[in-house]
């Protein structure tokens, strides 16, 4: 049985990585899924493959969200997935001492502002039916500090807390609009490429990155997508304001045997 049949879903940052996996999973579950991304060509290509719609959407731009509201005024599910680390354009300093204000603001514009704008759009688009599901993709980095990625960690923590605010607001408004966050860690997507690099050391770097993960492997985008399907479905009708961690046991504690 298709768990999302009849629903209208929009995914941001959907052209690759976790976003692409969510689009494919939603499509398989029978939904009308809208592919949005700042990379218009990649979004169009994925949408053509799945025989669905695509739009260019820069989540940090209010005007883009206003335009989306005109095109798609009614919605059942929104996945706020678009996000950046700040390392996309090169190895800039992102620690609390050396990060520039411009780099800090660039990360927050996408991750924090983009999520706020997406949630605002979704509430308005779902208010008519009085129900829906907003899924915000945060990160393990939104639950703990990351010394070398101050802006990313702070922005993902903002996503985590705004999720709870939206959940409580919708409940206060007597709307069955649920808002939950997913906190992935060590999911192997193109976002890791700047850190993994090329050459013979790549495998060593990959091994080092997952060494502290009890399951000793990277997660798969499809595993995040499976969780998103559950949150989007009516099976999660009593779940709101929750944060779901998908990190291979990384935050559970040490897997070391007591001495």
N, C-alpha and C positions, 0 to 999 in steps of 0.2 A: 504494500500500500504506500502511495506517495504521501509523505507526511506534511508537505507544504502546498498541496494542490489547491489552486484557487487564490493563493496569496500573491500580492505584488511586493517584490523585495528590491531594494537598492543597496548596492555594495560600493563603497568608495575605495580608491586605491586598488581597483579590481583587476588590473591588467597583468599582474604577475604575483608570485609568492603566495602568501596566505589569502589575499583577496581573490586571486584567480581560483584557488582551491575551493573557497567558499562559493563562488559563482557556479563552479561545476557541480558542487554538491547540491546547491539549491536547485539548479536546473534538473538534476536527476530526481529530485524530490517533487517535481511537478509545478514549481512556481514560475511566475513571470519575473525573471530577474533582470534588473537594469545594471549594465556594466558601466561604471564611471571611473575616470582616471584623468590625471593631468596629461598623460601620454595618450592623446586622442587616437593615434594610429594603432597602438597596441590594443586599446579598448575596442576599437572597431573590428579588429581582426578576431578577437575572442568572441565578440558578439555575433559576428558573421558565422563562425564555426558552430555556435549554439543556436543560431536562428533567433536571436533576440535583439534588444536595443542597446545602444551605447551612447554616451554623451561625454564630452570633455567637462571635467569638473575640478577646479582648483579649490580644495576645501577651505583654504585660508581666505578666500574672496567672498565676501557677503553677497556681491552682485551675482556670482555664479549660483549660489544657493537660492537667491530670489528668482533667477531664471529657471532653476529646476522646479521650484514651486509652481511656476506657470505651466511647465511641461507635464509635471507629475504631481498634481495637487492632492491625490489620494494615495495612501501607502499603508501597507501592513507590517513590513519589516524594514528596518534600516540597520546596516552594519557599518559603523564608523571604523573603518580599517586603515585608511590612509595615514601614513606616518613616516617620519624621517628620523635618522639618528644624528644628522649634522655632519657625518663623515663622508657623505656622498660625493662631495666635490674635492675631497683631499684630506690630508691628515692635520686638520686644524686642532689647536688645543681646546679641549672641552672640559678641563678640570676647573674647580671653583676659583682658582687663583688667576689663571691665564686666559680663560674663555673671554671672547669679546662680547659686548652687549649685542652687536649685530647678529652674531652667530646664535646667541641665546634666544633672541627674539625670533629668528628664522625658524628654529625648532619649535618654539611655543606657538608660532603662527599656524603651523600645520597641525601639530599634535593636540594642543589645548584649544586654540581658537576654532580649528576645524571641527573638533568634537562638539564644542558648544553650539556652533552654527548648525551642525547636522542634527543635534538633539532638538534644537528649537524648530527647525524645519519639520522634523518627524512628528513632534507633538502636534503641531498645527495640521499636518497632513493626516494624522490619525484621529484627531478630535471628533471628526464627523461620525466615525463608526464607534468611537469611544473605547477602542482597543487597539493593541499592536505590540510589537516587540522591538526595542532598541538594544542593539548589541554593540558595546564599545570595546574595541581591541586595545587593551592597555599592555602591560608587560610585567614580567618578574621585576623589572627595573622600577616599576611603580610601587613596589612593596618594600624595596631595600635601597640603600644608597649605592651609587656607582661613581667612584672617585673620578674616573676619566671620562664620564659622560653626564656632567651635571645637568645640562639643559634637558637631555633626553629623560633622565630619571625624574626630574621635577615635573616635566610635562606629562609623563605617564602616571605619576602620582595624582596630578590634577584630573586626569581622565578617570581614575579610580574614584575620586571623591565626588566629581560631578555626576558620575553614574548614580551614586546614592542620592544625591540631591534631586536629580530628575525622577528617580523612582519614588521618592517621598512626595515630591510635588504632584506627580500624576495621581498618586493615591489620594492625596489631599483634595484634588480636583474631582475625585470619584470617577477617574478614568481607569480602565483596565489596560493601560499602557505600561508595559513592564520595561525596565531598564536594568541590564546586567553587564558586567565586564568580564572579559577573558584575559588572563595574564599568562601568555606563553613565555617560554624561555628556551634558548638553544634550539630553535626551529630552523632547519636548514633552508634558507631562502636566499635570493640574490642580495638581500640586505647585508649578508655576512661577507660578501665578496671583498670589500675594501680591507677587511681585517684578515681574511684568509690569504689573499694574494695569490700569486702564481709560483711556479717553480717547485723544486724538490722538497721545500720546507712546508708546503701546503698541508700534507697529511699530518705532519708533526703538530702544526698549529691546530688542526681540527681535533686531534687527540687531546691536546692540552686544554682546549675549550670545554670538552665534555668530561674531563678527568674527575671533576668533583660532582658529576651527576650520577646518582646511584644506578641508573639504568645504563650508563656508559654509552650513550648514543645521542645523536641529534634527534629531535622530534621531526615529524613530517607535517607539512602544511595540511594534508588531508586529515590529520588528527585534530587540528584546530577546527577545521571545517565541520567535522562530525559534531563537535561541541556546539558550534554555531547553529547547526541544524536543529539540535535539541532545544536550544534557547528560543529559536524562531518558531518552533512548533507549539501546538496547543498542549503538548505534554508538560510544558514548563509553565502552565497557567498560574501556578501559585509561587513562582520564583521571581522576585524583583529585588533590586538593590544588592544582589549577591556578586561576589567576586570568585571566579573559578580559575584555579591555577593549573596550568598544564606545563610542567617543567621537569618531568622525569624524576621527580623526588628531590629536586635541588633544594627547595626550601623546607623540606621535612627535617633536615638536620644531618648530622654526620652518619655515614654508613659504616664507620670504623668500628671494629670489635673492641669492647672495653678491655683494657689490659689488667 
